[in-house]
Amino acid sequence: MNDDFHFVKSTLHRLETLGEQYSISAEHGVASKNKFQEIFETICSARSIAVENSTVSRKWAQLCWDFPLVLRGASEIWLTFEQRELWWQDALKAEKHWGDSIAKGHCLGALANIYSDKGEHKKAKKLYEQRLELARDKKQMLALTKTLLNLGNTALRLNELQSARKRLHEARIEARRHQFHKEEARAVGNLAVVTSRLGKTKLAITMLKTRIRILQQSKDLLQLASTYSNLGGYYTDLDLLDEANRNLKIALVIDKQIENRKGEGLVLAKMALLKEKTGAYAEAIEIMQKAALILDDCSSSDYANDCCEEIERLVARRNAEDSI
């Protein structure tokens, strides 16, 4: 026990030094993967002893859940899903030794996010629900609002549309009550998706217009472009082609302004489908080809492949109509 205690204590001291060095380098934009790996390997070497040894667990628990924040997101960039999962599971185990509900909530949220990213939505839902109860009990209103959003999005991914609508509506109420403008915009945008899937496209359009008003206050250009793009898609579905074209052009201008290449490619793909609606197949194919190149260039290969499939379909449709 004594050897374990001194080993972990010395490891903690080394980690604090490394963490300070990493944090300073991150502030100057020179944080490196090598430095991060050194920190992570040092943590791994003391992991099992620290979690099980109650004499040092409080300090270790605090370090486990706080360190990803110190590392300024590097844990999400340079760790695999499995490594991140182990990190937060250990943090959650260590928290039990000293019972800090804020730390526990942070761990539950982080693990739920990992499962969500991995597509394990039922696992994520269970942890988000635990996170929600903690936030409600401690009256952490921002955490509560964000967790309601996460639960709504998880239900949407599970195609539980009524549950998604309920959670997102709750999130919107809390966001408005506490003036969390960013979270309100997210809630309204996701409610529009749910509403559209329920077959109420006109109501979804009204919601997106509300979202635009909220985003204009916060000047969130990235989300603003995305919302205009979604509006364009909904108007296309309703065959309101002039309105669709107007909103897609606004989205394209904003995406170019902020150099959002992925957004630009996705808007162009929607513009191609709009051209198809008018029977302008040659233009539709040309625009879709441009979208595919942009999306491939910015490493959005899945979207680029979708565009290539659309090009094949457009070419086949053009050829079929030309042969009539």
TALIN-V941077 format. One record per residue. RES is the residue in one small letter. SS is DSSP state (a for helix, b for strand, c for the rest). Layout:
BEGIN
{{RES SS} {RES SS}}
END
This chain:
BEGIN
{{m c} {n a} {d a} {d a} {f a} {h a} {f a} {v a} {k a} {s a} {t a} {l a} {h a} {r a} {l a} {e a} {t a} {l a} {g a} {e a} {q a} {y a} {s a} {i a} {s a} {a a} {e a} {h c} {g c} {v c} {a c} {s c} {k a} {n a} {k a} {f a} {q a} {e a} {i a} {f a} {e a} {t a} {i a} {c a} {s a} {a a} {r a} {s a} {i a} {a a} {v a} {e a} {n c} {s c} {t c} {v c} {s a} {r a} {k a} {w a} {a a} {q a} {l a} {c a} {w a} {d a} {f a} {p a} {l a} {v a} {l c} {r c} {g c} {a a} {s a} {e a} {i a} {w a} {l c} {t c} {f a} {e a} {q a} {r a} {e a} {l a} {w a} {w a} {q a} {d a} {a a} {l a} {k a} {a a} {e a} {k c} {h c} {w c} {g c} {d c} {s a} {i a} {a a} {k a} {g a} {h a} {c a} {l a} {g a} {a a} {l a} {a a} {n a} {i a} {y a} {s a} {d a} {k c} {g c} {e c} {h a} {k a} {k a} {a a} {k a} {k a} {l a} {y a} {e a} {q a} {r a} {l a} {e a} {l a} {a a} {r a} {d a} {k c} {k c} {q c} {m a} {l a} {a a} {l a} {t a} {k a} {t a} {l a} {l a} {n a} {l a} {g a} {n a} {t a} {a a} {l a} {r a} {l c} {n c} {e c} {l a} {q a} {s a} {a a} {r a} {k a} {r a} {l a} {h a} {e a} {a a} {r a} {i a} {e a} {a a} {r a} {r a} {h a} {q c} {f c} {h a} {k a} {e a} {e a} {a a} {r a} {a a} {v a} {g a} {n a} {l a} {a a} {v a} {v a} {t a} {s a} {r a} {l c} {g c} {k c} {t a} {k a} {l a} {a a} {i a} {t a} {m a} {l a} {k a} {t a} {r a} {i a} {r a} {i a} {l a} {q a} {q a} {s a} {k c} {d c} {l a} {l a} {q a} {l a} {a a} {s a} {t a} {y a} {s a} {n a} {l a} {g a} {g a} {y a} {y a} {t a} {d a} {l c} {d c} {l c} {l a} {d a} {e a} {a a} {n a} {r a} {n a} {l a} {k a} {i a} {a a} {l a} {v a} {i a} {d a} {k a} {q a} {i c} {e c} {n c} {r a} {k a} {g a} {e a} {g a} {l a} {v a} {l a} {a a} {k a} {m a} {a a} {l a} {l a} {k a} {e a} {k a} {t c} {g c} {a c} {y a} {a a} {e a} {a a} {i a} {e a} {i a} {m a} {q a} {k a} {a a} {a a} {l a} {i a} {l a} {d a} {d a} {c c} {s c} {s c} {s a} {d a} {y a} {a a} {n a} {d a} {c a} {c a} {e a} {e a} {i a} {e a} {r a} {l a} {v a} {a a} {r a} {r a} {n a} {a a} {e a} {d a} {s c} {i c}}
END
